[in-house]
Amino acid sequence: MYKAELRKKYMQKRKALSRDEAFLLSGKIFDHFLDYFQPQEGQKVHLFIPIEKFNEIDTQIFIQYFLAHNIRVYVPKIVGDELINIEIFENTVFAMNTWGISEPVSSQDSGEKDFHYVITPLLYCDAKGNRVGYGKGFYDGFFQRLSPDAKKIGVNYFNPDEYVDDVWENDIPLDYLVTPTEVLSFLSGWE
C-alpha cells in the first residue's frame, strides 16, 4: 500500500480511539519499552512531544520517568526547515507552535547526535521498519545526522499488517517498533 493511503488509513484508526483507550495503550507501549530496553541513568533519549489533536502516543509518561531517573531527555523543535533537538529539564518552559505542537521556548540546539534511543512519532510502520510519518521529512533528515549507534524506535498503537510500497531512496528505516503487544526488531542478525 502507498504511503498516502497508509497515512489516511492509520490517521482514521488513531482518531477512532477514545482518550482512555489511547492512554491505556500508551501505558502498555511504555511498559514494553522499559522491559525491553531498560534505560539507565545518564543515557540520552530523544523523543517527541505528542500532538493531542492527532491522538499521538502519550510520551509524557516516558518524559516523567526519564527525568525522575536521571536519564537525559531531548525533544525536537522545528526551526526553519530543520528539526533541532533541545535538552529539557523539570523547569523547561514550553509553548505551542503554529502546528499546535508543544515545544520548548528556547531554540538553543544541543547539537547532540549520540543518543542511546530516538523514540520516533509515526502513523504506521511496516514489518521491515519502513516508517510512514506526516510526510514532511523532518525525521529522515534528522536520522541522517544521528550517530549510527542511536537506536531508532517507533511507537505505534497498531502492529504492522501491510507493507509500504513506495519506499524512497532517502527513507531511513527504524531499528525497532514498540506496540501495546510487542517489541519488533528490524536489525538483522543483531539479536
C-alpha positions in Angstrom: 0.0 0.0 0.0 1.2 3.5 -0.7 2.2 6.0 2.0 -0.6 8.4 1.3 -3.2 5.5 1.6 -1.5 4.2 4.8 -1.3 7.7 6.2 -5.0 8.3 5.7 -6.0 4.8 7.0 -4.0 4.9 10.2 -4.8 8.5 11.0 -8.5 7.5 10.9 -7.8 4.4 13.0 -5.9 6.5 15.6 -8.7 9.2 15.7 -11.2 6.4 16.4 -9.5 5.6 19.7 -11.0 7.2 22.8 -8.8 9.3 25.1 -9.0 6.5 27.6 -8.0 3.8 25.1 -5.1 5.9 23.8 -3.9 6.5 27.4 -4.1 2.8 28.3 -2.3 1.7 25.1 0.3 4.4 25.6 1.0 2.9 29.1 1.4 -0.6 27.5 3.8 0.8 25.0 5.8 2.5 27.8 5.9 -0.8 29.8 7.2 -2.7 26.7 9.8 -0.1 26.1 11.1 -0.2 29.7 11.1 -4.0 29.8 12.9 -4.4 26.5 15.4 -1.6 26.6 15.9 -1.0 30.3 17.2 2.6 30.0 19.8 3.6 32.5 20.8 6.7 34.4 22.9 9.1 32.3 21.7 7.7 29.0 20.3 10.2 26.4 16.9 9.8 24.9 15.3 11.9 22.1 11.6 11.8 22.0 8.6 13.7 20.6 6.0 15.7 22.5 2.6 14.3 21.5 0.2 16.2 19.3 -3.1 15.8 21.2 -5.4 16.6 18.3 -3.7 13.7 16.4 -4.2 11.3 19.3 -0.4 10.5 19.4 1.1 8.2 21.9 1.4 9.9 25.3 5.1 10.3 25.7 4.7 12.4 28.8 4.8 9.1 30.7 8.2 8.5 29.2 9.4 12.0 30.0 8.4 11.9 33.6 10.1 8.5 34.1 13.3 9.6 32.4 13.6 12.8 34.3 12.9 11.1 37.6 15.6 8.5 36.9 18.3 11.0 35.7 18.0 9.9 32.1 18.8 12.9 29.8 15.8 14.0 27.7 15.9 15.8 24.4 12.8 16.9 22.3 12.5 18.2 18.8 11.9 21.7 17.7 11.4 22.8 14.1 13.4 25.9 13.3 13.1 26.9 9.6 13.1 23.6 7.7 15.2 21.7 10.2 14.5 19.6 13.2 16.8 20.5 16.1 17.0 18.9 19.5 16.8 20.6 22.8 17.6 19.1 26.2 14.7 19.6 28.7 14.6 19.6 32.4 11.8 19.7 35.1 11.6 23.5 34.7 11.8 23.8 30.9 9.2 26.3 29.6 7.1 25.2 26.7 4.8 27.0 24.2 2.5 25.9 21.3 3.9 26.4 17.8 1.9 27.2 14.7 1.1 23.5 14.2 -0.3 23.1 17.7 2.8 21.2 18.9 4.2 22.0 22.3 7.9 22.9 22.0 10.5 24.4 24.4 10.6 28.2 24.2 14.4 28.0 23.8 15.8 27.4 20.4 19.2 26.5 21.7 20.1 23.4 19.7 22.0 21.0 21.9 23.9 19.7 18.8 23.7 16.2 20.4 23.9 13.3 17.9 24.9 10.4 20.2 21.6 9.4 21.6 21.0 5.9 23.1 17.4 5.9 21.9 15.4 8.1 19.5 11.7 7.5 20.1 10.0 8.5 16.9 6.5 9.5 16.0 4.7 7.8 13.2 1.4 6.9 11.7 2.4 3.4 10.5 5.4 1.2 10.4 5.6 -2.0 8.3 7.3 -5.3 9.2 10.6 -4.1 7.6 10.8 -0.9 9.7 9.6 1.4 7.0 8.0 4.4 8.7 5.1 6.5 7.5 5.0 9.8 9.2 3.1 13.0 8.3 5.1 13.5 5.1 7.2 16.5 5.9 10.5 14.6 6.0 11.9 16.1 9.2 12.8 12.8 10.8 14.5 11.4 7.7 16.8 14.4 7.7 17.3 14.1 11.5 18.1 10.4 11.2 20.9 11.2 8.7 22.7 13.3 11.3 22.5 10.7 14.1 25.3 8.6 15.4 25.0 5.1 13.8 24.7 3.6 17.4 21.5 5.5 18.1 18.5 3.1 18.3 15.7 4.5 16.1 12.5 3.3 17.8 9.0 3.8 16.5 6.0 3.7 18.8 2.5 2.9 17.5 -0.9 1.7 18.7 -1.0 -0.8 15.8 1.1 -3.8 14.7 2.3 -4.0 11.0 -0.1 -5.8 8.7 0.8 -4.5 5.3 4.0 -3.3 3.5 4.9 0.2 2.4 5.1 0.0 -1.4 6.6 3.4 -2.1 9.8 3.4 0.0 12.1 6.1 -1.3 15.9 6.1 -1.5 16.3 8.7 1.3 13.9 6.8 3.7 15.8 5.5 6.7 14.1 2.5 8.3 13.5 2.2 12.1 15.5 -0.3 14.2 12.6 -1.2 16.4 8.8 -0.8 16.7 7.1 -0.8 20.1 3.4 -1.5 20.2 1.0 -2.3 23.0 1.6 -6.1 22.4 5.2 -6.5 21.4 8.6 -5.1 20.5 9.7 -5.8 16.9 13.4 -5.6 15.9 14.3 -4.9 12.3 18.1 -5.3 12.9 19.0 -8.5 11.1 21.5 -10.7 12.9 21.7 -8.5 15.9 19.6 -10.5 18.4 
